[in-house]
């Protein structure tokens, strides 16, 4: 909105020329989202407390978590509001990729909101069934994949990290692949959201990494130099990533240990889906496995635990899944688990960025 209102004035006032630059708008989108979260955070916490929207703690979880029961949840509404408002303020609203990303994050946010509402307000212990959530997630992801593929300049090749000459073209099968990336990322972040600040930290880190990927993929000269797929118009996704990172930092102010608020499914589901969508738009789909490696490991720990439990009639690989609970039960204090996982997320993001040259 600001881009459309102020950039046309650059012919009269040269200072407004800065609005043409994606880097400038990404920085201020980040700051805008941060300030919205930071300033509205205390009010949202009080409002959720008054509405008695408190976190439900499962009885089979770690005993140390029982004290968290009643902490305001559904804070993802604050994160999403900050991201959407900031994105609308600072992006070029004629960019189709921005609307696809917003469609995904809002749609997944609605799924998470309904799930949290049924669980936290209506006191249905399990909210939406896993089957219903998965079907809704898949439908939205397929629509997003179709919309991306429908763009005339978008190619359906898949970028393989470290191998510049390997780019299989999936054709219309790319829609299914894109849906897999989006749904997988959404649920992986959702599974990671189990400790104070554990999920939002790596989300911030991943969003910063993809902010660079989006800028590079949308810049014809830089993308050509680094031999990555050029996607006309995807540079605007860098501004969305900036807003995502800023909103995450604002939320982390209140979500850091000991948390004053939790994001709930209304936060974790759409944040993961947004990262997946940006990965698709920037043609760095497989690289999300490395950038979000922490989310992948957390999700795999659950899959392996459940599978091994069923195959061996009750034996376990980990003391508890997801993986962060395993380390808690080994005696690691919660802040130590969180910070060490953040460190791993930073290292993985740095390695992923190095792949731009290691080809």
MARLO-427640 format. One record per residue (C-alpha): x, y negated, z. Coordinates in nm, 4 decimals. Example, Ala and Ser with C-alpha at 12.3 -4.5 7.8 and 13.67 -1.06 7.14 Angstrom:
x = 1.2300; y = 0.4500; z = 0.7800
x = 1.3670; y = 0.1060; z = 0.7140
END
This chain:
x = 0.0000; y = 0.0000; z = 0.0000
x = 0.2781; y = -0.2433; z = 0.0953
x = 0.4654; y = -0.1384; z = -0.2180
x = 0.1683; y = -0.2385; z = -0.4346
x = 0.1006; y = -0.5594; z = -0.2423
x = 0.4527; y = -0.6934; z = -0.2004
x = 0.6719; y = -0.5561; z = -0.4785
x = 0.4833; y = -0.7485; z = -0.7544
x = 0.5886; y = -1.0671; z = -0.5746
x = 0.9572; y = -1.0006; z = -0.6501
x = 0.9307; y = -1.2079; z = -0.9685
x = 0.8591; y = -1.5113; z = -0.7481
x = 1.0471; y = -1.4184; z = -0.4311
x = 1.3534; y = -1.2056; z = -0.5025
x = 1.3609; y = -1.0748; z = -0.1442
x = 1.0620; y = -0.8533; z = -0.2234
x = 1.2761; y = -0.6642; z = -0.4750
x = 1.3858; y = -0.4369; z = -0.1873
x = 1.0478; y = -0.2627; z = -0.2087
x = 1.1533; y = -0.0966; z = -0.5326
x = 1.4159; y = 0.1060; z = -0.3484
x = 1.3144; y = 0.4445; z = -0.2109
x = 1.5887; y = 0.4297; z = 0.0522
x = 1.4515; y = 0.1051; z = 0.1962
x = 1.0963; y = 0.2326; z = 0.2081
x = 1.2017; y = 0.5697; z = 0.3542
x = 1.3802; y = 0.3946; z = 0.6416
x = 1.0839; y = 0.1739; z = 0.7225
x = 0.8341; y = 0.4562; z = 0.6793
x = 1.0333; y = 0.6414; z = 0.9439
x = 1.0381; y = 0.3423; z = 1.1782
x = 0.6675; y = 0.2757; z = 1.1227
x = 0.5700; y = 0.6341; z = 1.2021
x = 0.7968; y = 0.6321; z = 1.5084
x = 0.6414; y = 0.3133; z = 1.6446
x = 0.2862; y = 0.4372; z = 1.5895
x = 0.3632; y = 0.7564; z = 1.7826
x = 0.5606; y = 0.5784; z = 2.0513
x = 0.3033; y = 0.3037; z = 2.1126
x = -0.0096; y = 0.5192; z = 2.0905
x = 0.1397; y = 0.8170; z = 2.2729
x = 0.0479; y = 0.7113; z = 2.6302
x = -0.3102; y = 0.6297; z = 2.5263
x = -0.3495; y = 0.9637; z = 2.3452
x = -0.2141; y = 1.1521; z = 2.6476
x = -0.4589; y = 0.9753; z = 2.8795
x = -0.7482; y = 1.0329; z = 2.6379
x = -0.6755; y = 1.4045; z = 2.6030
x = -0.6386; y = 1.4336; z = 2.9804
x = -0.9751; y = 1.2637; z = 3.0365
x = -1.1337; y = 1.5002; z = 2.7843
x = -0.9690; y = 1.7897; z = 2.9700
x = -0.8055; y = 1.9169; z = 2.6527
x = -0.5401; y = 2.1128; z = 2.8403
x = -0.3058; y = 2.3832; z = 2.7224
x = -0.4249; y = 2.7407; z = 2.7702
x = -0.1430; y = 2.9701; z = 2.8845
x = -0.1705; y = 3.3384; z = 2.7965
x = -0.1375; y = 3.5741; z = 3.0923
x = 0.1182; y = 3.7922; z = 2.9124
x = 0.3556; y = 3.4989; z = 2.8571
x = 0.6609; y = 3.4153; z = 3.0712
x = 0.5694; y = 3.3388; z = 3.4326
x = 0.7550; y = 3.0059; z = 3.4191
x = 0.4977; y = 2.8817; z = 3.1653
x = 0.2007; y = 2.9120; z = 3.3984
x = 0.2829; y = 2.5755; z = 3.5529
x = 0.2256; y = 2.4172; z = 3.2100
x = -0.1433; y = 2.5085; z = 3.2099
x = -0.3570; y = 2.1981; z = 3.1742
x = -0.0909; y = 1.9869; z = 2.9982
x = -0.2678; y = 1.7837; z = 2.7271
x = -0.2494; y = 1.9507; z = 2.3877
x = -0.3665; y = 1.8755; z = 2.0321
x = -0.1001; y = 1.6050; z = 2.0178
x = -0.0576; y = 1.6979; z = 1.6539
x = -0.3412; y = 1.4560; z = 1.5810
x = -0.1047; y = 1.1761; z = 1.6847
x = 0.1753; y = 1.3104; z = 1.4632
x = -0.0480; y = 1.3518; z = 1.1580
x = -0.2061; y = 1.0084; z = 1.1996
x = 0.1371; y = 0.8481; z = 1.2178
x = 0.2624; y = 1.0342; z = 0.9106
x = -0.0430; y = 0.9653; z = 0.6965
x = -0.0666; y = 0.5952; z = 0.7876
x = 0.3049; y = 0.5380; z = 0.7333
x = 0.3051; y = 0.7286; z = 0.4044
x = 0.0089; y = 0.5297; z = 0.2721
x = 0.1797; y = 0.2053; z = 0.3735
x = 0.5191; y = 0.2658; z = 0.2152
x = 0.4824; y = 0.5004; z = -0.0845
x = 0.3866; y = 0.4377; z = -0.4421
x = 0.0245; y = 0.5540; z = -0.4298
x = 0.0178; y = 0.6276; z = -0.8028
x = 0.2581; y = 0.9157; z = -0.7394
x = 0.0719; y = 1.2447; z = -0.7764
x = 0.3170; y = 1.4455; z = -0.5633
x = 0.2460; y = 1.2263; z = -0.2630
x = -0.1255; y = 1.3036; z = -0.2886
x = -0.0554; y = 1.6767; z = -0.3144
x = 0.1583; y = 1.6644; z = 0.0013
x = -0.1050; y = 1.4591; z = 0.1845
x = -0.3760; y = 1.7008; z = 0.0707
x = -0.1821; y = 1.9924; z = 0.2199
x = -0.0903; y = 1.8286; z = 0.5498
x = -0.4431; y = 1.6978; z = 0.6114
x = -0.6085; y = 2.0263; z = 0.5095
x = -0.3818; y = 2.2345; z = 0.7301
x = -0.4331; y = 1.9796; z = 1.0044
x = -0.8081; y = 2.0410; z = 0.9841
x = -0.7527; y = 2.4177; z = 1.0137
x = -0.5353; y = 2.3619; z = 1.3196
x = -0.7835; y = 2.1140; z = 1.4649
x = -1.0732; y = 2.3601; z = 1.4390
x = -0.8587; y = 2.6347; z = 1.5908
x = -0.7496; y = 2.4132; z = 1.8810
x = -1.1017; y = 2.2779; z = 1.9290
x = -1.2488; y = 2.6253; z = 1.9624
x = -0.9737; y = 2.7317; z = 2.1981
x = -0.9212; y = 2.4219; z = 2.4125
x = -1.2636; y = 2.2543; z = 2.4097
x = -1.5025; y = 2.5424; z = 2.3522
x = -1.2761; y = 2.7692; z = 2.5639
x = -1.2679; y = 3.0532; z = 2.3128
x = -0.9382; y = 3.2174; z = 2.4030
x = -0.8321; y = 3.2995; z = 2.0452
x = -0.9868; y = 3.0140; z = 1.8440
x = -1.0157; y = 3.0994; z = 1.4747
x = -0.9426; y = 3.4609; z = 1.3896
x = -0.6062; y = 3.5323; z = 1.2270
x = -0.7872; y = 3.6511; z = 0.9138
x = -0.9902; y = 3.3315; z = 0.8756
x = -0.6867; y = 3.1108; z = 0.9300
x = -0.4799; y = 3.3055; z = 0.6790
x = -0.7541; y = 3.2942; z = 0.4122
x = -0.7989; y = 2.9182; z = 0.4536
x = -0.4238; y = 2.8593; z = 0.4486
x = -0.3840; y = 3.0686; z = 0.1344
x = -0.6653; y = 2.8939; z = -0.0544
x = -0.5211; y = 2.5500; z = 0.0189
x = -0.1679; y = 2.6633; z = -0.0709
x = -0.2879; y = 2.8113; z = -0.4023
x = -0.4636; y = 2.4839; z = -0.4875
x = -0.1449; y = 2.2919; z = -0.4064
x = 0.0623; y = 2.5314; z = -0.6183
x = -0.1755; y = 2.4895; z = -0.9107
x = -0.1693; y = 2.1095; z = -0.8805
x = 0.2098; y = 2.1041; z = -0.8763
x = 0.2356; y = 2.3342; z = -1.1783
x = -0.0208; y = 2.1267; z = -1.3675
x = 0.2188; y = 1.8326; z = -1.3825
x = 0.3507; y = 1.8076; z = -1.7398
x = 0.7131; y = 1.7451; z = -1.6374
x = 0.7259; y = 2.0154; z = -1.3688
x = 0.9058; y = 2.3378; z = -1.4596
x = 0.8265; y = 2.6730; z = -1.3029
x = 1.1856; y = 2.7854; z = -1.2610
x = 1.3029; y = 2.8847; z = -0.9142
x = 1.6275; y = 2.7353; z = -0.7869
x = 1.8618; y = 2.9922; z = -0.6336
x = 2.1132; y = 2.8376; z = -0.3889
x = 2.4838; y = 2.8831; z = -0.4737
x = 2.4036; y = 3.0047; z = -0.8286
x = 2.3575; y = 2.7252; z = -1.0822
x = 2.3002; y = 2.9619; z = -1.3734
x = 2.0326; y = 3.1729; z = -1.2072
x = 1.6898; y = 3.0094; z = -1.2324
x = 1.4170; y = 3.2659; z = -1.3070
x = 1.1075; y = 3.1195; z = -1.4696
x = 0.7938; y = 3.2537; z = -1.3003
x = 0.5455; y = 3.0882; z = -1.5343
x = 0.2003; y = 3.0782; z = -1.3780
x = 0.3275; y = 3.3239; z = -1.1184
x = 0.4960; y = 3.0205; z = -0.9661
x = 0.1585; y = 2.9288; z = -0.8114
x = 0.1668; y = 3.2464; z = -0.6003
x = 0.5308; y = 3.1839; z = -0.5120
x = 0.4543; y = 2.8260; z = -0.4058
x = 0.1637; y = 2.9480; z = -0.1921
x = 0.3931; y = 3.2010; z = -0.0246
x = 0.6436; y = 2.9268; z = 0.0604
x = 0.3762; y = 2.6954; z = 0.2033
x = 0.1892; y = 2.9581; z = 0.4060
x = 0.5114; y = 3.1168; z = 0.5283
x = 0.6570; y = 2.7852; z = 0.6430
x = 0.3340; y = 2.6885; z = 0.8180
x = 0.3141; y = 3.0069; z = 1.0231
x = 0.6875; y = 3.0139; z = 1.0974
x = 0.6730; y = 2.6675; z = 1.2573
x = 0.3574; y = 2.7706; z = 1.4424
x = 0.5363; y = 3.0699; z = 1.5965
x = 0.8323; y = 2.8539; z = 1.6983
x = 0.6128; y = 2.6109; z = 1.8904
x = 0.6455; y = 2.7730; z = 2.2317
x = 0.8791; y = 2.5544; z = 2.4396
x = 0.8919; y = 2.1813; z = 2.5096
x = 1.0293; y = 2.0134; z = 2.1983
x = 1.1506; y = 2.3410; z = 2.0470
x = 0.9510; y = 2.3147; z = 1.7234
x = 0.9491; y = 1.9393; z = 1.6646
x = 1.3293; y = 1.9109; z = 1.6901
x = 1.4035; y = 2.1448; z = 1.3969
x = 1.1101; y = 1.9908; z = 1.2046
x = 1.2824; y = 1.6518; z = 1.2326
x = 1.6136; y = 1.8037; z = 1.1218
x = 1.4557; y = 1.9833; z = 0.8254
x = 1.2639; y = 1.6732; z = 0.7187
x = 1.5845; y = 1.4669; z = 0.7131
x = 1.7540; y = 1.7340; z = 0.5004
x = 1.4638; y = 1.7375; z = 0.2553
x = 1.4604; y = 1.3593; z = 0.2495
x = 1.8033; y = 1.3842; z = 0.0841
x = 1.6946; y = 1.6686; z = -0.1454
x = 1.3895; y = 1.4704; z = -0.2582
x = 1.5936; y = 1.1591; z = -0.3307
x = 1.8523; y = 1.3580; z = -0.5272
x = 1.5963; y = 1.5589; z = -0.7265
x = 1.4101; y = 1.2390; z = -0.8155
x = 1.7224; y = 1.0528; z = -0.9313
x = 1.8069; y = 1.1507; z = -1.2889
x = 2.1766; y = 1.0599; z = -1.2714
x = 2.2529; y = 1.2121; z = -0.9301
x = 2.0566; y = 1.5279; z = -1.0056
x = 2.2447; y = 1.5665; z = -1.3337
x = 2.5796; y = 1.5174; z = -1.1591
x = 2.4970; y = 1.7751; z = -0.8906
x = 2.3348; y = 2.0059; z = -1.1488
x = 2.0057; y = 2.0371; z = -0.9664
x = 1.6604; y = 2.0319; z = -1.1241
x = 1.5413; y = 1.6794; z = -1.1945
x = 1.1771; y = 1.6298; z = -1.0974
x = 1.0469; y = 1.2961; z = -1.2222
x = 0.8651; y = 1.1143; z = -0.9426
x = 0.9566; y = 1.3462; z = -0.6576
x = 1.1831; y = 1.0802; z = -0.5076
x = 0.8744; y = 0.9352; z = -0.3387
x = 0.8604; y = 1.2544; z = -0.1298
x = 1.1711; y = 1.1208; z = 0.0479
x = 0.9506; y = 0.8486; z = 0.1953
x = 0.7065; y = 1.1095; z = 0.3231
x = 0.9980; y = 1.2996; z = 0.4776
x = 1.1114; y = 0.9788; z = 0.6445
x = 0.7651; y = 0.9318; z = 0.7911
x = 0.7660; y = 1.2947; z = 0.9077
x = 1.1013; y = 1.2511; z = 1.0796
x = 0.9940; y = 0.9231; z = 1.2417
x = 0.6660; y = 1.0642; z = 1.3685
x = 0.8549; y = 1.3652; z = 1.5012
x = 1.0945; y = 1.1435; z = 1.6953
x = 0.8072; y = 0.9429; z = 1.8379
x = 0.6290; y = 1.2596; z = 1.9474
x = 0.9473; y = 1.4100; z = 2.0905
x = 0.9677; y = 1.1152; z = 2.3297
x = 0.6668; y = 1.2628; z = 2.5093
x = 0.7154; y = 1.6288; z = 2.4164
x = 1.0691; y = 1.6639; z = 2.5500
x = 1.1185; y = 1.8768; z = 2.8618
x = 0.9148; y = 1.8586; z = 3.0799
x = 0.6499; y = 1.7913; z = 2.8164
x = 0.3705; y = 1.5417; z = 2.8760
x = 0.1865; y = 1.6668; z = 2.5684
x = 0.1905; y = 1.9626; z = 2.3290
x = 0.1234; y = 1.9447; z = 1.9549
x = -0.1034; y = 2.2507; z = 1.9304
x = -0.1933; y = 2.4214; z = 1.6033
x = -0.3201; y = 2.0891; z = 1.4707
x = 0.0460; y = 1.9878; z = 1.4665
x = 0.2502; y = 2.3013; z = 1.4015
x = 0.0446; y = 2.4411; z = 1.1108
x = 0.0431; y = 2.1241; z = 0.8953
x = 0.4048; y = 2.0292; z = 0.9740
x = 0.5295; y = 2.3644; z = 0.8482
x = 0.3004; y = 2.3469; z = 0.5460
x = 0.4271; y = 1.9964; z = 0.4672
x = 0.7885; y = 2.1160; z = 0.4696
x = 0.6922; y = 2.4040; z = 0.2431
x = 0.5163; y = 2.1712; z = -0.0002
x = 0.8108; y = 1.9310; z = -0.0124
x = 1.0404; y = 2.2295; z = -0.0757
x = 0.8221; y = 2.3262; z = -0.3737
x = 0.7997; y = 1.9723; z = -0.5107
x = 1.1775; y = 1.9181; z = -0.4874
x = 1.2568; y = 2.2578; z = -0.6437
x = 1.4470; y = 2.3672; z = -0.3332
x = 1.2040; y = 2.6410; z = -0.2382
x = 1.4396; y = 2.9257; z = -0.1444
x = 1.6711; y = 2.6837; z = 0.0346
x = 1.3955; y = 2.6311; z = 0.2913
x = 1.4886; y = 2.9750; z = 0.4267
x = 1.8265; y = 2.8249; z = 0.5204
x = 1.7143; y = 2.4744; z = 0.6160
x = 1.4400; y = 2.6199; z = 0.8335
x = 1.6432; y = 2.9254; z = 0.9269
x = 1.5477; y = 2.8894; z = 1.2906
x = 1.1786; y = 2.9150; z = 1.1995
x = 1.2526; y = 3.2194; z = 0.9831
x = 1.4359; y = 3.3992; z = 1.2645
x = 1.1548; y = 3.3234; z = 1.5091
x = 0.8954; y = 3.4619; z = 1.2668
x = 1.1038; y = 3.7708; z = 1.1882
x = 1.1513; y = 3.8393; z = 1.5586
x = 0.7736; y = 3.8708; z = 1.5921
x = 0.7405; y = 4.0898; z = 1.2810
x = 1.0211; y = 4.3236; z = 1.3900
x = 0.8954; y = 4.3385; z = 1.7472
x = 0.5409; y = 4.4308; z = 1.6456
x = 0.6563; y = 4.6779; z = 1.3809
x = 0.9058; y = 4.8510; z = 1.6114
x = 0.6490; y = 4.8606; z = 1.8931
x = 0.3986; y = 5.0413; z = 1.6718
x = 0.6497; y = 5.2837; z = 1.5191
x = 0.8067; y = 5.3864; z = 1.8510
x = 0.4928; y = 5.4002; z = 2.0678
x = 0.5702; y = 5.1051; z = 2.2909
x = 0.9449; y = 5.0452; z = 2.2685
x = 1.0714; y = 4.6905; z = 2.2146
x = 1.3642; y = 4.5256; z = 2.0391
x = 1.3412; y = 4.2042; z = 2.2424
x = 1.2271; y = 4.1444; z = 2.5966
x = 0.9522; y = 3.9290; z = 2.4441
x = 0.8797; y = 3.7713; z = 2.1067
x = 0.9111; y = 3.5134; z = 1.9580
x = 1.2868; y = 3.5062; z = 2.0127
x = 1.2928; y = 3.2008; z = 2.2420
x = 1.0985; y = 3.3963; z = 2.5036
x = 1.3621; y = 3.6715; z = 2.4897
x = 1.6320; y = 3.4282; z = 2.5989
x = 1.4062; y = 3.2835; z = 2.8676
x = 1.3609; y = 3.6296; z = 3.0159
x = 1.7377; y = 3.6821; z = 2.9991
x = 1.7673; y = 3.3943; z = 3.2442
x = 1.8410; y = 3.0965; z = 3.0190
x = 1.6783; y = 2.7764; z = 3.1532
x = 1.4226; y = 2.6357; z = 2.9112
x = 1.6248; y = 2.3183; z = 2.8272
x = 1.9271; y = 2.5359; z = 2.7410
x = 1.7230; y = 2.7478; z = 2.4982
x = 1.5786; y = 2.4364; z = 2.3357
x = 1.9040; y = 2.2447; z = 2.2894
x = 2.0971; y = 2.5489; z = 2.1660
x = 1.8256; y = 2.6215; z = 1.9113
x = 1.8435; y = 2.2573; z = 1.7995
x = 2.2195; y = 2.2930; z = 1.7521
x = 2.1626; y = 2.5992; z = 1.5338
x = 1.9029; y = 2.4054; z = 1.3312
x = 2.1495; y = 2.1197; z = 1.2725
x = 2.4221; y = 2.3611; z = 1.1614
x = 2.1857; y = 2.5343; z = 0.9189
x = 2.0729; y = 2.2003; z = 0.7730
x = 2.4349; y = 2.0958; z = 0.7164
x = 2.5143; y = 2.4270; z = 0.5471
x = 2.2074; y = 2.3880; z = 0.3255
x = 2.3181; y = 2.0424; z = 0.2177
x = 2.6606; y = 2.1800; z = 0.1256
x = 2.4939; y = 2.4048; z = -0.1329
x = 2.4476; y = 2.0987; z = -0.3516
x = 2.8193; y = 2.1198; z = -0.4287
x = 2.8787; y = 2.4919; z = -0.3799
x = 2.7474; y = 2.6133; z = -0.7138
END
